[in-house]
Amino acid sequence: MKRLNGAEIVIECLKEQGVDTVFGYPGGSILNIYDALYKHQDEITHILTSHEQGASHAADGYARATGKVGVCLATSGPGATNLVTGIATAYMDSIPVVAITCNVGVNLLGKDSFQEIDILGVTMPITKYNFIVKDVTKLADVIRRAFRIAGSGRPGPVLVDITKDVTAAECDYEYKQPEPVKPQSDTITEEDMEQALSLIHASQKPFIFVGGGAVAANASEELKAFAHKIQAPVADSLMGKGAFDGTDELYTGMIGMHGTKTSNFGVAECDLLIVAGARFSDRVVGDSSRFAKNAKILQLDVDPAEINKNIHTTASVIGDLKVILRRLNARLDPMNHEEWIAHIDRMRDMYPLRYNKEQLTGPYIMEKIYELTDGEAIITTDVGQHQMWAAQYYKYKKPRTFLSSGGLGTMGYGLGACIGAKMGCKDKTVVNIAGDGCFRMNMNEIATAARYNIPIIQVVFNNHVLGMVRQWQNLFYGKRYSQTVLDDQVDFVKVAEGLGAKAYRVTEKDEFERVFKEAVELNIPVVIDCQIGCDDKVFPMVPAGKPIEDAFDEIDLMIEGK
C-alpha cells in the first residue's frame, strides 16, 4: 500500500487494467493527470490527437481492432463535449471504451464556472454507465468498475468524470488484480436451448444472419462450425463483417439496404432465420412487417432488451454467443440441406455484384486493395458510398478487420479509428477509406499520424460530391442536388503534404496499383486522392421503408426505363 494523489491513482489503475495506449488532449482541469502521465510515459503511450473527437474515435478503433477496452482523455467543458460524438458512436455499435474527463473542483460545480459542463447529464443517454468522482477514496474502485462494465456482457462506453480537486487529493492506494470478465452463461436455460434445437431440426431452409455481437463474443470458430453443421447460408450486417469468413462457400454477402440480392432474397425465402448477435437495425430489415415473412425467427443475443424490440421472434436464447453456439454444436448432428444450398448458389450466380470495369471506381479500388493486401489488412471507413463499397468488395476473412460506424453513421470516424487500430495492431497494414465529404471533417488527424509517424494509408474516394446523399437525390428527389456538390478549390494532396504526410493523386486505374504498393512499402503516413465519377452509385439498393426483397440495381433501372 502506498499513498498517492488522485492523478497518480488514475495512472496506476490504467496500468492495472493492462492499458498500453491512450488518446487525448490536455487542458486545465486534467493537468494533474497529464503530469502523472508524463512520469509514466515509458509504460503508457499517449497519442495527442488534433481534436478530442479524434481521440474518442481512436480509442474506439483501438478497441474494435484489439478486443481490449479503448481509453481516451479530455479536459472539462468543450474538451469533454468534443468526445460526445465518439462516445455515441461507440455506444451505438457496442464498443468498449472508457472516457476519462476532468471537471472543475467540487466547490465550483453547478456555478457555471469556467469550462464547466455537466458531462454526466450530456452523456447519460449514450453511455452504458457514467460516474462523477468527488471523493479520492472512491476513485480507484470507480475506474476498476468502469473497465469491468465497459467490457462485460454487451460492451459499451463508460465515462468517468473526476473533479480537479480529487486529482490533487491524496489517499492510500493498493494494487488489485483485475477480475477476469466471464462470458454470460447463467441466462442460457435448458428450455430455451430445447426450443432452439427443435426449430433447427424442423427447418428445411435455414438461414443465418450474423451481427456485431459475434465479433464482440469472439465466436467466429463456433459460428463456422455451426453453419457447416446445419448447412445453412450466412449473411452479415455491416457490424458483423469478418465474424464469418467472407470467402467461405456458405457466405452470401451483406444483408439489408445495400446487401446482395442473394442475401435479401434468401432471407425472404427461408423457413428459419437464425440471428446471431444482431439487433434488427432498420437498415437491415426495411419494412419490418414483411421482414423474413416466411420464416420462424430464432434470436441468439447477450442483451435481453433486444429480444422482440424491433422484430417479433419465435424463440430466443439469451447469453454469450460463443457459449450458446458451442452448446448448440455439441447437441447437433450434421444436417443436409443440399437442395436449399443449390438454390442459394443459383441466386448467387444470377445476381453478382457489378460495376463499370472501364474506369477508376470505388469497387475497383477495394478489389485491388484486397488483392494487394492478400485480404489481411484492417480496413476502417467513414460513412457513405465508400463505406458500402468497402463492405461489398473487400472479403473479410477474420473478425476485427472491418471497422466502421454502423449505428450512428458518423462521418469523420474513420481516420481517428485508423490511427487507433494501427496503434493496437502495429504489424497490420491499416487503411482508411473515406469520401471527400467525410475526409474534410477530420482530416486534421493526418497531422497526428505524421507527428508520431504512424504508417496509415488514407484512401480518399474523391467524387467532389456528398456521394450517398446525391445518390438519394438522383433516385428519389428528382435530381435536385441541394448542397451536395463540393465544387471548391480544396486540394487534398497539398493539404496532406502540409500536414506532414506523403500524398498522391490518382485519376486512372493503372495508376492505383503502383501508388498503393509504394504507400505500403514507404511505411509512413500516406494519403491517396482517387478521382472517381460523381454519379457512381452503390447497388443493390432497397428504398427506405420497403421490404428488403425489393432490392434493385442498375439493370433493374434500365429495364424500368428510369
C-alpha positions in Angstrom: 0.0 0.0 0.0 1.3 3.5 -0.8 0.0 7.0 -0.6 -0.8 8.7 -3.9 -2.7 11.6 -5.3 -5.8 11.1 -7.4 -3.9 11.7 -10.7 -1.3 9.0 -9.8 -4.1 6.6 -8.8 -5.7 7.1 -12.3 -2.4 6.1 -13.9 -1.9 3.1 -11.6 -5.4 1.9 -12.3 -4.8 2.1 -16.1 -1.7 0.1 -15.6 -3.7 -2.5 -13.6 -6.0 -2.9 -16.5 -3.2 -3.5 -18.9 -3.6 -0.2 -20.8 -0.6 0.5 -23.0 -2.0 3.3 -25.2 -4.4 6.3 -24.5 -5.6 9.0 -26.8 -6.4 12.5 -25.6 -5.9 16.2 -25.4 -4.9 18.1 -22.2 -6.4 21.2 -20.6 -6.6 23.0 -17.2 -8.9 20.6 -15.3 -7.0 17.4 -16.3 -3.5 18.9 -15.9 -2.7 16.8 -12.8 -3.4 13.6 -14.7 -1.2 14.7 -17.6 1.5 15.5 -15.1 1.3 12.0 -13.7 1.2 10.5 -17.2 4.4 12.3 -18.0 6.1 10.4 -15.3 4.9 7.1 -16.7 5.4 7.7 -20.4 7.6 4.7 -20.7 4.7 2.5 -19.6 1.7 4.2 -21.3 1.9 5.7 -24.7 -0.2 8.8 -25.1 -1.2 9.9 -28.6 -2.0 13.7 -28.7 -4.7 13.9 -31.4 -5.6 17.1 -33.3 -9.1 17.2 -31.8 -10.8 15.4 -28.9 -13.3 13.8 -31.3 -10.3 12.2 -33.0 -9.2 10.8 -29.6 -12.6 9.2 -29.0 -12.6 7.6 -32.4 -9.0 6.5 -32.0 -9.9 4.8 -28.7 -12.9 3.2 -30.4 -10.8 1.9 -33.3 -8.2 0.6 -30.9 -10.9 -1.3 -29.1 -12.5 -2.7 -32.2 -9.2 -3.9 -33.7 -7.8 -5.4 -30.5 -10.8 -6.5 -28.5 -9.5 -4.6 -25.5 -11.0 -1.5 -23.8 -10.0 1.7 -25.5 -9.2 4.8 -23.4 -9.5 8.5 -24.2 -8.8 11.6 -22.1 -10.2 15.1 -22.2 -10.4 18.1 -20.0 -13.7 19.8 -18.8 -16.2 21.8 -20.8 -15.5 21.8 -24.6 -12.9 19.1 -24.2 -15.5 16.8 -22.7 -18.2 17.7 -25.1 -15.9 17.2 -28.1 -15.8 13.5 -27.1 -19.6 13.2 -27.3 -19.8 12.1 -31.0 -17.2 9.4 -30.4 -18.9 8.2 -27.3 -22.2 8.0 -29.1 -20.6 6.1 -32.0 -19.2 3.5 -29.6 -22.5 3.2 -27.8 -24.5 2.5 -30.9 -22.0 -0.2 -32.0 -21.4 -1.7 -28.5 -17.7 -0.9 -28.4 -15.9 -1.0 -25.0 -14.4 2.5 -24.4 -13.5 4.3 -21.1 -13.6 8.0 -21.5 -11.9 9.9 -18.6 -12.7 13.6 -18.2 -11.9 16.0 -15.5 -14.2 18.7 -14.2 -13.9 21.9 -12.1 -13.4 21.5 -8.4 -16.3 20.3 -6.2 -16.8 23.8 -4.8 -17.2 25.2 -8.3 -19.7 22.6 -9.6 -23.1 24.0 -10.5 -22.0 27.6 -10.6 -21.4 27.9 -14.4 -17.7 28.1 -13.7 -15.1 28.5 -16.5 -15.1 25.4 -18.7 -17.7 23.6 -16.5 -20.2 21.3 -18.1 -22.5 18.6 -16.7 -20.9 15.9 -18.8 -22.8 13.2 -16.9 -26.1 14.7 -17.9 -24.9 15.2 -21.5 -23.7 11.6 -21.9 -26.2 9.6 -19.8 -28.2 8.5 -22.9 -25.1 7.5 -24.8 -23.1 5.5 -22.2 -23.5 2.1 -20.7 -22.8 3.8 -17.4 -21.2 7.0 -16.2 -19.6 8.3 -13.0 -18.6 11.5 -11.3 -15.9 11.1 -8.7 -15.9 13.7 -5.9 -14.0 11.7 -3.3 -10.5 10.5 -3.9 -11.0 7.4 -1.7 -13.6 6.1 -4.2 -11.5 6.8 -7.3 -9.7 3.5 -7.8 -12.8 1.4 -7.4 -14.7 3.6 -9.8 -12.1 3.2 -12.5 -12.0 -0.5 -12.0 -15.8 -0.7 -12.2 -15.7 1.4 -15.4 -13.4 -1.1 -17.2 -15.5 -4.1 -16.0 -18.8 -2.5 -17.1 -17.3 -1.5 -20.5 -16.1 -5.0 -21.3 -18.7 -7.2 -19.8 -22.0 -8.5 -21.3 -22.9 -6.3 -24.2 -19.9 -4.0 -24.3 -20.2 -0.2 -24.4 -18.6 3.1 -23.5 -18.3 4.3 -19.9 -17.5 7.8 -18.8 -15.6 8.7 -15.6 -15.7 12.4 -14.7 -13.2 13.4 -12.0 -13.2 16.8 -10.2 -9.9 18.6 -10.3 -9.5 18.7 -6.6 -9.8 14.9 -6.5 -6.9 14.5 -8.8 -4.8 16.5 -6.3 -6.1 14.9 -3.1 -4.2 12.0 -1.6 -5.2 8.6 -0.2 -3.9 5.1 0.2 -3.7 3.0 -2.9 -3.3 -0.7 -3.1 -2.8 -2.7 -6.3 -5.6 -5.0 -7.3 -5.5 -7.7 -9.9 -8.4 -7.2 -12.4 -11.1 -9.8 -12.2 -11.5 -11.7 -15.4 -14.7 -10.9 -17.3 -16.5 -14.2 -17.6 -18.9 -14.9 -20.5 -22.5 -14.5 -19.5 -24.0 -18.0 -19.4 -26.3 -18.1 -16.4 -29.2 -16.8 -18.6 -28.9 -19.8 -21.0 -31.8 -22.0 -20.0 -32.5 -25.6 -21.0 -36.0 -24.7 -22.1 -34.6 -22.1 -24.5 -32.0 -24.5 -25.8 -34.6 -27.2 -26.4 -36.8 -24.8 -28.3 -33.8 -23.6 -30.4 -32.8 -27.2 -31.2 -36.4 -28.1 -32.2 -36.6 -25.2 -34.6 -33.2 -26.1 -36.2 -34.2 -29.8 -36.6 -37.5 -28.9 -38.2 -36.1 -26.4 -40.7 -35.6 -27.3 -44.4 -34.4 -23.9 -45.4 -32.4 -22.3 -42.6 -30.5 -19.0 -43.0 -28.0 -17.4 -40.6 -27.8 -13.7 -40.1 -24.7 -12.5 -38.2 -24.2 -9.2 -36.5 -21.6 -7.4 -34.5 -22.3 -9.4 -31.4 -20.5 -12.4 -33.0 -17.4 -10.2 -33.3 -17.7 -9.0 -29.7 -18.1 -12.5 -28.4 -15.1 -13.9 -30.4 -17.5 -16.5 -31.7 -16.0 -17.0 -35.2 -14.9 -20.6 -34.9 -18.1 -21.7 -33.3 -20.1 -19.8 -35.9 -18.3 -21.5 -38.8 -18.8 -24.9 -37.2 -22.5 -24.2 -36.6 -23.1 -23.0 -40.2 -21.4 -26.0 -41.7 -23.1 -28.5 -39.3 -26.6 -27.3 -40.1 -25.6 -26.5 -43.8 -27.1 -23.0 -43.8 -26.1 -19.9 -45.9 -24.8 -17.0 -43.9 -25.3 -13.2 -44.4 -23.9 -10.5 -42.2 -24.7 -7.0 -41.2 -22.2 -4.1 -41.6 -21.1 -4.7 -38.0 -20.8 -8.5 -38.4 -18.2 -8.3 -41.2 -15.4 -10.8 -40.7 -17.2 -12.8 -38.0 -17.9 -15.3 -40.7 -15.2 -15.8 -43.4 -16.2 -13.8 -46.5 -14.5 -16.4 -48.7 -16.5 -19.3 -47.3 -18.7 -21.2 -49.7 -21.7 -20.6 -47.5 -21.3 -16.8 -47.3 -23.9 -14.8 -49.4 -22.8 -11.3 -48.6 -24.2 -8.4 -46.6 -27.9 -8.1 -45.9 -30.1 -5.0 -45.9 -30.4 -1.7 -47.7 -27.2 -2.3 -49.7 -27.0 -6.1 -49.2 -26.7 -8.6 -52.0 -29.8 -9.8 -53.7 -28.8 -13.3 -52.8 -28.8 -12.5 -49.0 -32.0 -10.4 -49.2 -33.9 -12.9 -51.3 -32.6 -15.8 -49.2 -33.9 -14.3 -46.0 -37.3 -13.6 -47.7 -37.5 -17.3 -48.7 -36.0 -19.1 -45.7 -38.2 -21.0 -43.2 -35.9 -20.4 -40.3 -33.8 -17.2 -39.7 -31.2 -17.7 -37.1 -30.0 -14.3 -35.9 -26.6 -14.4 -34.2 -25.6 -11.3 -32.3 -27.7 -8.8 -34.4 -30.3 -6.3 -33.3 -32.5 -6.0 -36.5 -31.5 -2.4 -37.4 -33.9 -0.6 -39.7 -31.2 -0.5 -42.4 -31.2 -4.3 -42.3 -34.9 -5.1 -42.0 -36.5 -2.4 -44.2 -40.3 -2.9 -43.8 -40.4 -4.7 -40.5 -43.9 -6.0 -41.2 -42.7 -8.0 -44.2 -39.2 -9.0 -42.9 -38.5 -12.7 -43.3 -42.2 -13.2 -43.7 -42.0 -16.9 -44.4 -39.7 -17.7 -41.6 -39.7 -18.5 -37.9 -37.1 -16.4 -36.2 -34.5 -17.7 -33.6 -32.5 -14.9 -32.0 -29.3 -15.6 -30.1 -28.1 -12.5 -28.2 -26.5 -11.4 -24.9 -28.9 -8.5 -24.4 -32.4 -9.4 -23.4 -33.6 -5.9 -24.3 -33.0 -6.7 -28.0 -35.5 -9.6 -28.0 -38.8 -8.6 -29.6 -37.7 -5.0 -29.7 -37.7 -4.5 -33.5 -38.8 -7.9 -34.8 -41.0 -10.5 -33.1 -39.1 -13.7 -32.6 -40.4 -17.3 -32.4 -37.7 -18.2 -29.8 -34.6 -16.8 -28.3 -31.5 -17.8 -26.2 -30.0 -15.1 -24.0 -26.3 -15.2 -23.2 -22.8 -15.1 -24.6 -23.0 -16.1 -28.2 -19.8 -18.1 -28.1 -21.2 -20.2 -25.3 -24.6 -20.6 -26.9 -23.1 -21.8 -30.2 -20.7 -24.1 -28.5 -23.6 -25.8 -26.6 -25.7 -26.0 -29.8 -22.9 -27.5 -31.8 -22.4 -30.2 -29.1 -26.0 -31.3 -29.4 -26.4 -31.1 -33.2 -25.6 -33.8 -35.8 -24.6 -32.8 -39.3 -27.7 -31.8 -41.4 -28.3 -32.0 -45.1 -29.8 -29.0 -46.9 -28.2 -29.5 -50.3 -31.3 -28.5 -52.3 -31.6 -25.2 -50.4 -27.9 -24.5 -50.8 -28.0 -25.3 -54.5 -30.9 -22.8 -54.8 -28.8 -20.1 -53.0 -25.8 -20.9 -55.3 -28.0 -20.3 -58.3 -29.1 -17.0 -57.0 -25.5 -16.0 -56.3 -24.7 -16.8 -60.0 -27.8 -14.8 -61.2 -27.2 -11.7 -59.0 -23.5 -10.9 -58.8 -22.2 -7.6 -57.7 -21.5 -5.5 -60.8 -19.6 -2.3 -61.6 -18.1 -0.4 -64.5 -14.7 -2.0 -65.1 -13.6 0.5 -67.7 -12.7 3.3 -65.3 -11.4 4.1 -61.8 -14.2 3.3 -59.4 -14.7 2.7 -55.7 -15.4 -1.1 -56.2 -12.3 -1.4 -58.4 -10.1 0.3 -55.7 -11.5 -2.0 -53.0 -10.9 -5.2 -55.0 -7.4 -4.0 -55.8 -6.6 -3.3 -52.2 -7.9 -6.8 -51.3 -5.6 -8.3 -53.9 -2.6 -6.2 -52.9 -3.0 -7.0 -49.1 -4.0 -10.6 -49.6 -7.1 -9.8 -47.6 -5.0 -9.4 -44.4 -5.4 -5.6 -43.9 -7.5 -3.8 -41.3 -9.9 -1.6 -43.2 -11.5 1.4 -41.4 -14.1 3.6 -43.1 -16.0 6.7 -42.8 -19.7 6.8 -43.8 -21.3 6.8 -47.2 -20.9 5.2 -50.6 -17.2 4.4 -50.0 -18.3 2.6 -46.8 -20.7 0.4 -48.7 -18.2 -0.4 -51.4 -15.6 -1.3 -48.7 -18.2 -3.6 -47.2 -19.2 -5.2 -50.5 -15.9 -5.6 -52.4 -13.3 -6.5 -49.8 -13.6 -10.1 -48.5 -13.2 -10.0 -44.7 -11.8 -13.4 -43.6 -11.3 -12.6 -39.9 -13.2 -10.5 -37.3 -11.9 -7.1 -36.2 -10.6 -6.3 -39.7 -13.5 -4.1 -40.8 -14.0 -1.0 -38.5 -16.9 1.3 -39.4 -19.5 3.4 -37.7 -22.8 1.5 -38.2 -25.4 2.6 -35.8 -24.6 6.3 -35.6 -23.3 6.7 -39.2 -20.5 9.1 -38.1 -18.9 11.0 -40.9 -15.3 11.7 -39.8 -15.0 8.5 -37.8 -12.5 6.6 -40.0 -9.2 8.5 -39.7 -9.1 8.5 -35.9 -10.2 4.9 -35.8 -7.4 4.1 -38.3 -4.8 5.6 -36.1 -6.2 3.7 -33.1 -6.3 0.4 -35.0 -2.7 0.9 -36.1 -1.5 1.6 -32.6 -3.2 -1.5 -31.4 -2.1 -3.7 -34.3 1.3 -2.4 -35.4 2.1 -5.5 -37.5 -1.0 -4.9 -39.7 -1.5 -2.8 -42.8 -4.3 -0.4 -41.8 -6.2 1.5 -44.5 -8.9 4.2 -44.0 -11.4 4.5 -46.8 -13.1 7.9 -46.9 -15.2 10.0 -49.2 -14.1 13.6 -49.8 -17.0 14.9 -47.7 -16.0 12.7 -44.7 -12.3 13.3 -45.1 -12.6 17.1 -44.8 -14.4 16.7 -41.5 -11.5 15.3 -39.5 -8.6 15.4 -41.9 -6.6 17.3 -39.3 -5.8 13.9 -37.8 -3.3 13.4 -40.7 -1.2 15.8 -38.6 -1.5 13.3 -35.7 -0.3 10.4 -37.8 2.6 12.5 -39.2 3.6 13.7 -35.7 4.1 10.2 -34.5 5.0 8.7 -37.9 2.0 6.2 -37.6 2.1 4.5 -41.0 -1.5 4.5 -42.0 -2.8 4.7 -45.6 -5.7 7.1 -46.2 -7.6 6.5 -49.5 -10.0 9.2 -50.4 -12.8 8.4 -52.9 -13.0 11.9 -54.3 -16.1 12.4 -56.4 -16.5 16.1 -55.5 -20.0 15.5 -54.1 -21.6 14.0 -51.0 -22.0 10.8 -52.8 -24.6 8.8 -50.9 -26.9 11.9 -50.4 -26.5 12.7 -54.1 -27.5 9.1 -54.9 -30.7 9.5 -53.0 -31.3 12.9 -54.6 -30.7 11.3 -58.0 -33.1 8.4 -57.4 -35.8 9.8 -55.2 -35.6 13.6 -55.3 -35.8 14.4 -59.0 -32.1 15.1 -59.3 -32.3 18.2 -57.1 -28.8 18.3 -55.8 -29.3 20.6 -52.9 -26.0 21.3 -51.1 -24.3 18.1 -52.1 -21.8 19.4 -54.7 -18.4 20.0 -53.2 -17.2 22.1 -56.1 -14.5 24.1 -54.4 -10.7 24.6 -54.5 -9.6 22.2 -51.8 -6.6 20.2 -52.9 -6.2 17.1 -50.7 -2.7 16.4 -51.9 -1.5 19.9 -50.9 -3.4 19.7 -47.6 -1.9 16.3 -46.8 1.6 17.4 -47.6 1.1 20.5 -45.5 0.1 18.3 -42.6 3.2 16.2 -42.9 2.1 13.2 -45.0 3.2 11.8 -48.4 0.4 12.3 -50.9 -0.6 11.1 -54.4 -3.4 11.9 -56.8 -4.8 9.0 -58.9 -7.0 9.5 -61.9 -6.6 6.2 -63.8 -7.0 2.6 -62.9 -3.4 1.6 -63.8 -2.0 4.3 -61.5 -3.6 2.9 -58.3 -1.8 -0.4 -58.0 1.6 1.3 -58.3 0.8 4.1 -55.9 -0.8 1.7 -53.3 2.2 -0.7 -53.4 4.5 2.3 -52.9 2.4 3.5 -50.0 2.7 0.1 -48.2 6.5 0.0 -48.8 7.1 3.6 -47.6 5.7 2.7 -44.1 4.9 6.3 -43.4 1.5 8.2 -43.3 0.2 8.4 -46.9 -2.8 10.0 -48.5 -4.1 8.8 -51.9 -6.6 11.1 -53.5 -8.6 9.0 -56.0 -10.7 10.9 -58.5 -13.9 9.0 -59.3 -17.1 9.8 -61.0 -19.7 11.9 -59.3 -22.6 9.7 -60.3 -21.2 6.3 -59.5 -23.8 4.5 -57.3 -24.0 1.8 -54.7 -26.1 -1.2 -55.8 -28.1 -3.2 -54.9 -30.3 -0.8 -53.0 -33.6 -1.0 -51.1 -35.7 2.1 -50.9 -36.2 3.3 -47.3 -39.1 1.5 -45.6 -39.5 -1.1 -48.3 -39.1 -4.8 -47.8 -35.5 -6.0 -48.5 -36.6 -8.3 -51.3 -37.4 -5.1 -53.2 -33.7 -4.6 -53.8 -32.9 -3.2 -57.2 -29.7 -2.5 -59.2 -28.7 -0.6 -62.3 -30.0 -3.4 -64.6 -33.5 -3.2 -63.0 -33.4 0.6 -63.5 -32.6 0.1 -67.2 -35.4 -2.4 -67.6 -37.8 0.0 -66.0 -36.5 2.8 -68.1 -35.6 5.1 -65.2 
